């Protein structure tokens, strides 16, 4: 049996928790950029709290567990988030953020080990 921990990240099968954590990190970074662009002074703690609510709402709306999602579930939630961002920021500005992070996250989801996870 192969040891997944000895492989470089690009060859590992990623677990759902890791992928959701990375998605959260991407959204936190995007929120920091948006706040900075709008000259809004928001603490890191507030940005993290906002992001957890935003992402949690997207997962719930798609009926996907954040604790044990499937690849398909994460992709549904990502699409929901993308739609929310475009609706909130507008097509032009929203697309810049979506294009910057979506492809990176999609690559992680594609590497996800989907055997143990299931939607709720």
N, C-alpha and C positions, 0 to 999 in steps of 0.2 A: 504494500500500500504506500502510495506517495505521501510525503509530508508537504502539505500545501504551504506551510510557513517558510519553507526553504526556497520557494520559488519567487522570482521577481514579481512585483505587483501586476505587470501586464500579462503574466501567465497564470495567476491565481484565479480560482473561482471564489468570488467575493461573497461574503455572507450578507443577508438582507440588512442586518443591523448596521454594518459598516457602510453600506450603500445609502441608507437613510441618514446616517450621521454625516456623510459627505454631502448629501443633498441639503441638509440643514446648514452646513458650513458655507455652501455656495450661496444660499439665500441670505445668510447673515452678511456675507461680503457684498452681495448686490444691494442689500438694504443700506449698508454703510455708504456705498457709492451714491445711492439715491439721496440719502440724507445730506451728504457732503455737497452734492450738486445743487440741492435746494437750500443750502446754508442753514440747515436745521441741526441744532445741537442736541444730540441724543446720546445717552450713555450706552456703552456696550451691553450692559445688562438689559436696558430697555429694548435695544435692537434685537437681542436674543429672545426676549419675551415676545415681542411682536412677531418674530419669525416663527417661533413655535406655534403661536396661535394661527398664523396664516397657513403654515404647512399642515398643521393638524386639521384645520377646517377643510383644506383641499382633500386630504386623505379621507376624512369622514364623509364628505360630499360624494366621493367615489366609492364609498363603502369598502375601503381598504384599510387593513390593519397596519399601523406604523411599526408595531412591534415584530410582526412576522409577515411582511408583504411578499407577494410574488413579483416577478419581473413585470408581468402584465399590470399588476396593481400599481407598482411604482410609476410605470409609464402613464397610466391613467391619471394619477395624481400630478405628475409633471405636466401633462397636457392641461389639466385644470388650472394649475399655477400659471402656466404660460398664458392661458386665456384671461385669467384675472389680472396679470401684469399688463397685458395689452389693453384691456378695458380701463384699467386705472391710469396708466401712463400715456395712453394713445399709441397708435401704430408705430410712428416713427421712433420716439424715444424708447418705448417698450421693446421694440424689436432689437435695439442695440443691446439691451440687457439679456434678452432671451437668447440671441445669437451668441453672446459671449459665454454663457454658462450651459445652455441646453446640450450642445454637442458633447461637451466634456462629461456631463452627467449621463447622457445616453450611452457613452462608451463604458462607463462604470456599470450601468445596469446590464449591458450586454455581457459583461464578464461575471455577472452574479450567479452564484450557485442557487438554483431554484428548486432543488429537490425537497427541502424541508419546509418551505414556506407555503402559506395558504392564506387566501383572502378570508375575511370574516364576513 
